Amino acid sequence: MSEQQCACPKCECAVNAESIEKDGQRFCCQSYAIGHTDGSADCGHNCQCG
């Protein structure tokens, strides 16, 4: 599987087969996979997309 972009619309992180998957989409971190419902504002990879 080639690298793809995180499914979070504002995130530019790359994801791959080992990334977190939810509903057929890949995310760079758990907070993005749950739609930032934990109150997070970023993924820790220099993004501000929460």
C-alpha positions as CSV (number, residue, x, y, z in Angstrom):
1,M,0.0,0.0,0.0
2,S,1.4,3.4,-0.9
3,E,1.3,6.4,1.4
4,Q,-1.9,8.4,1.5
5,Q,-3.0,11.5,3.4
6,C,-4.8,11.4,6.7
7,A,-8.6,11.4,6.3
8,C,-8.9,14.4,8.6
9,P,-9.7,17.1,6.1
10,K,-7.2,19.7,7.4
11,C,-4.4,17.3,8.1
12,E,-1.5,16.8,5.8
13,C,0.1,13.9,7.5
14,A,0.9,10.7,5.6
15,V,-0.8,7.4,6.6
16,N,-0.2,3.8,5.5
17,A,-1.5,0.3,6.2
18,E,-0.3,0.5,9.8
19,S,-2.2,3.7,10.6
20,I,-5.4,3.9,12.6
21,E,-8.4,2.8,10.5
22,K,-12.0,3.8,11.2
23,D,-14.9,3.3,8.8
24,G,-12.6,2.5,5.9
25,Q,-10.5,5.6,6.3
26,R,-7.0,6.0,7.7
27,F,-5.9,8.5,10.3
28,C,-2.5,9.6,11.7
29,C,-3.7,9.6,15.3
30,Q,-6.5,8.3,17.5
31,S,-7.9,11.8,18.3
32,Y,-8.5,12.3,14.6
33,A,-10.1,8.9,14.2
34,I,-12.7,9.9,16.9
35,G,-13.4,13.3,15.3
36,H,-11.5,15.3,18.0
37,T,-14.3,14.4,20.5
38,D,-11.5,14.2,23.2
39,G,-11.0,18.0,22.8
40,S,-7.7,17.7,21.0
41,A,-6.6,20.5,18.7
42,D,-3.7,18.7,16.9
43,C,-2.1,15.4,16.2
44,G,1.3,16.1,17.6
45,H,2.8,16.2,14.1
46,N,2.9,20.0,13.7
47,C,-0.7,20.2,12.5
48,Q,-3.4,22.4,13.9
49,C,-6.6,20.9,12.6
50,G,-8.8,20.1,15.5
